[in-house]
């Protein structure tokens, strides 16, 4: 079996305090985004390249992963809106209501905090055509800005 498939990211693991609460949240937002749960066991589940495990899982080695920001692709604005509502209904907390963002023209996103405080975004819109090597780090200070990152750091294209 070949493990290298030429992708940048193979998987991301989140180690969470309450697997049941996380499962409820992620199942709800994945359902509206059309992402099926790929598998599960008593101490973990996964969907696509996201692997979520409990603190006592053998895969976790007894350490929480800390806070992360994950941006999930949505087909359209209605899907972003549905993500936001489903996530709130499933125990997520608001971190930026659905709306246009200044990251690039047509960027529409919503931000939620999952039960462990991870910043989960759903977005849609035209991606910038500027190559990644031409991007720079800039700062922004408002909630739901900076890709929803509470530190206010975001990647944006140069003007």
C-alpha positions in Angstrom: 0.0 0.0 0.0 1.4 3.4 -1.0 1.0 6.1 1.7 2.2 9.1 -0.3 -0.7 10.5 -2.5 0.8 13.8 -3.4 -1.5 15.9 -1.0 -0.2 18.5 1.3 -2.2 17.2 4.3 -2.8 13.5 5.0 -4.8 14.0 8.1 -5.4 16.3 11.1 -6.1 14.9 14.6 -8.0 16.7 17.3 -7.9 15.2 20.8 -11.0 16.3 22.7 -12.2 16.3 26.3 -15.8 15.1 25.5 -15.9 12.8 22.4 -19.7 12.5 22.6 -20.2 16.3 22.5 -17.7 16.6 19.7 -19.3 13.9 17.7 -22.7 15.6 18.1 -21.2 18.9 16.8 -19.2 17.5 13.9 -21.9 15.1 12.7 -24.3 18.1 12.5 -21.9 20.4 10.6 -20.6 17.6 8.4 -24.1 16.6 7.5 -25.0 20.0 6.0 -21.6 20.1 4.3 -22.2 16.7 2.7 -19.2 15.1 4.5 -20.0 11.6 5.8 -18.5 10.1 8.9 -15.8 7.7 7.6 -15.5 5.4 10.6 -15.5 5.2 14.3 -14.6 3.2 17.4 -15.3 3.7 21.1 -12.6 6.3 21.4 -12.5 8.1 18.0 -14.2 8.9 14.8 -13.1 10.4 11.5 -14.5 12.1 8.4 -12.3 12.7 5.3 -8.9 13.7 6.6 -10.1 14.9 10.1 -9.5 12.3 12.9 -11.1 13.1 16.3 -10.2 11.1 19.4 -10.8 11.1 23.1 -8.1 12.0 25.6 -7.9 8.4 26.7 -7.6 7.0 23.1 -4.4 5.1 22.3 -4.0 7.6 19.4 -4.0 10.6 21.7 -1.2 9.6 24.1 -3.0 11.4 26.9 -2.6 14.9 25.5 -5.2 17.4 24.3 -4.2 19.0 21.0 -5.0 22.6 22.0 -6.9 25.1 19.9 -6.9 24.9 16.1 -8.6 26.7 13.2 -10.0 24.5 10.5 -11.6 26.0 7.4 -14.1 23.7 5.7 -15.3 24.3 2.1 -18.9 24.9 1.4 -20.7 24.8 -2.0 -22.6 28.1 -1.5 -23.8 30.7 0.9 -26.8 28.6 1.9 -24.5 25.8 2.9 -22.4 28.2 5.1 -25.6 29.4 6.7 -26.8 25.8 7.3 -23.4 25.0 8.8 -23.7 27.9 11.2 -27.2 27.0 12.4 -26.5 23.2 12.6 -23.3 23.9 14.6 -25.1 26.3 17.1 -27.9 23.8 17.5 -25.4 21.0 18.2 -23.5 22.8 21.0 -21.1 25.1 19.1 -20.6 28.7 20.1 -20.7 31.7 17.8 -17.3 33.0 16.7 -18.5 35.1 13.7 -22.0 34.9 12.1 -22.3 34.2 8.4 -21.3 37.1 6.1 -18.9 38.5 3.6 -15.3 38.7 4.8 -12.5 41.0 3.4 -10.1 38.2 2.7 -10.8 38.3 -1.0 -13.7 39.2 -3.3 -16.8 37.0 -2.7 -15.4 35.3 0.5 -18.5 34.4 2.6 -17.9 32.5 5.9 -19.2 31.6 9.3 -17.2 30.7 12.4 -18.0 28.5 15.3 -16.2 27.3 18.3 -16.5 23.5 18.8 -17.0 22.0 22.3 -13.2 22.2 22.9 -12.8 25.8 21.6 -11.4 24.9 18.2 -12.3 27.6 15.6 -14.3 25.9 12.8 -15.1 27.9 9.7 -17.2 27.1 6.7 -16.6 29.3 3.7 -17.4 29.7 0.0 -16.3 32.1 -2.6 -13.7 32.7 -5.3 -10.2 31.9 -4.2 -7.5 34.4 -4.8 -5.4 33.7 -7.9 -2.2 34.9 -6.3 0.3 32.1 -5.8 0.8 31.1 -2.1 4.5 32.3 -2.2 3.2 35.8 -2.9 1.1 36.0 0.2 2.0 37.8 3.4 0.9 37.8 7.0 -1.1 40.7 8.2 -3.2 41.3 11.3 -6.8 42.1 12.0 -8.4 42.6 15.4 -12.1 41.8 15.2 -14.0 38.7 16.2 -14.7 36.5 13.2 -11.9 38.2 11.3 -8.4 36.9 10.6 -9.9 33.6 9.4 -11.8 33.7 12.8 -8.5 33.2 14.6 -8.7 34.8 18.1 -5.1 35.9 17.8 -6.2 38.2 14.9 -3.5 36.8 12.5 -4.6 36.0 9.0 -3.1 35.3 5.6 -4.2 37.7 2.9 -2.9 38.6 -0.5 -0.7 41.6 -1.1 -2.5 44.6 -2.6 
